[in-house]
Each structure stands twice: as C-alpha cells, then as structure tokens.
Amino acid sequence: MENLETVAMKNMQIQKPGFMDYLKANPVLTTEQLSIGYRQKSNERCIASKLDLSIRKGELVCLLGPNGCGKSTLMRSIAGLQTILSGKISIQNTDLQHLSAHHRALLLSLVLTEKIEGGNLTVSDIVAVGRYPHTNFMGTLTDYDKKEINEAISQCGLLGFESKLYIQLSDGEKQRVMIARALAQDTPLIMLDEPTAHLDLPHRIEMMKTLHHLAKTTQKAILLSTHELDLALQWSDTLWLMQSDGIIFNGAPEDMVLQGHFSQVFGNDSLKFDLKSGTFKTKHQHGTRVNLLGSGTTYDWTRRAIERDGFEADQQNASHTTIEIVGKNQWIYHHGTDQTKCNSIAEVLTVLQFDTKISQVIKN
C-alpha cells in the first residue's frame, strides 16, 4: 500500500502541467509572429520580427533596451499608432488590426510622455475624459461613469485634488492624473511610455510602486517602457529586454539577471553588470594594488571609491599598501612601517594618491 507522501507526489505530478497551463491561459495581450518596422512605398525596414509575447491579468511588464533598439516602435505598434508589417496583436482574443479607434479605446488605454496643456480643466475634468469611450454620442456621464471616475481618483491618491486645476499640479501629480484617466477608461490593458521621465528620484520610486500596486489590485495588465533599470528590476513582474537587433528576451527580472541577458544587451568594453548588486559598473583600468581590510557597508563603499580612482582593492593583494577599517569613520593607512589615521574616505583617497605620486617620483 502506498504511503501518503507517495500519493501526494503523484498528485503533484498530475496537477503540475495543468497548473502551468492555467498560468499561461487567457492572457490579456498576445502577439503572434509579430513583425514591426516602417513601410515606405516599396521599401520596408524591419525593426523586429517573429515576436511572440504575452501579458497576463495583474502583471506589470517593463520594456527595456538601449536607445534606438525599437522600444517606441513596439509600443506604438501595439497601441495601433503604427501599422505592423506582419503577424497579429490581440487583446482578450480580439485582433486589434482592423478595429476602429473607438473599439480599440475599449481595450487599451495609453499614457504618453508628452505633457498636455490642461487649460482651465480640473483634475476631475481630465480623469472624466477616460470615460468617453463608454458614453453615448452626446458624451453624457451616467452615475456609474461618475462612480468609476471617483474610484480612479481614489486609487491614484488624488482625493482632495478633484477641483484643482491641472496646470497647477506638480509633474508627479500630473502623471498620477493621467494614470487615473487611464484607469477610468477601464480597459484590460494600460500602456505607459516612460512614465517616470519627468520625475525626481523619490517620485520615480513612488510611481513604479503605485503601478505595481494598481496591477495587483485592479487585475489589469500594465505595460510600460522605461530606462529605469534599477526600478524595473525591483517592481516589474516580467521584463521585455530588447536588443539592438530586435530580439526580445522575456521573463522574471531575476531570471534575466541570472541568465546573463543584461550583460548581453547593455554590456560593453567599459561597462559590466554586477550580479551581486544588480547594477551596472564601470570597468576601471586598475593600476596599483591595495590591501583593503574590513567588512560590511564601510568596506563596500571604501572599495568602490578606491577602484574609482584606478586602484585595485582586495583583501589578499600582494601590496606594501594596506588600508584598514578600524571603526565608524576611522581608517588606518599603512605603507611599510608608516601609518596615517584617516577620518573619511576622502582623506583615505588623498593619502593614497599622494603616496602613489611620491612612490612614482622615487622610482623614476
């Protein structure tokens, strides 16, 4: 007789394929053998071809890639602002290629980078524009439309802003208004082109956090293009990583890192992707070797500064120069039998540079 563990394992093996099929089933957006680019008279310039991509409900997808790789062309093609060369784009199994602008507006909403002139329009006026694809030919807003507008305003943290003029808002507030307008449009797919482009760092972080939260709470599919590599790694569920030749790698951010795709797409002779920190670092031409003794955050930032100045820092370098971290804001610089106490990284660098110059003079 089989024990409970054996039975459970067999059940998992039976259910696992079905579970994976469930995850892949019924995506909001799909592209099938999609080719994008430009067609002028008899000439055709293909930017990317044979793209099979998808986005599920509640998923935040970030599109990344070097300048000129075709990110904007892909976004414009999906949004219907540019004719595709071949293939198919569908939202909830509806082919977008031959839809009218009105029917397309019921399936996707678009937030562009360009700033709009709000005139004397209030926040409520701007958000209400999102409901017009759902209204009659006179554009009359029903009680349900007004409820959707108020809900979108609330979801974007704009309660109390309803009567404020759009032109009086900060860039971050204006961007939230545009996202609220897209939410009020109530489409299964929301697309954003560089939503953090005009924001400072705190507001860029807050924007990505908000979009991730909205994807989960509204179960809408959200696709955005961005250059914010660090924020995309932190907040996106899936990355579309586009190479200069139009090939797109897609998957979870962590998988993209471990598979080496970031180095492949963005790396060059002077830039490398650091797997540990998840950031790009400049490849410095290291010269003099320095022993750096210590640990923790102070060690990491001291090493960073030393390597930026062209030295090679490690704990096992064969060098007569040693920098020892002995406490908070305390370093001891050892060179032979000489010792110098330093109270900041700036002082460490000053002593190191001066000592190096003296050594070179003596050597020459």
Secondary structure, DSSP 8 states (H G I E B T S, - for coil): ---HHHHHHHHHHHHHHHHHHHHHSS-SEEEEEEEEEEEETTEEEEEEEEEEEEE-TT-EEEEE--TTSSHHHHHHHHHTSS--SEEEEEETTEE-TT--HHHHHTTEEEE-SS----TT-BHHHHHHGGGGGGS-TT----HHHHHHHHHHHHHTT-TT-TTSBGGGS-HHHHHHHHHHHHHHHT-SEEEEESTTTT--HHHHHHHHHHHHHHHHHH--EEEEE-S-HHHHHHH-SEEEEE-TTS-EEEE-HHHHHHTTHHHHHH-BTTEEEETTTTEEEE-----SEEEEE--HHHHHHHHHHHHHTT-EEESS---SEEEEEEETTEEEEEETTEEEEESSHHHHHHHHHHHHHHHHHHH-
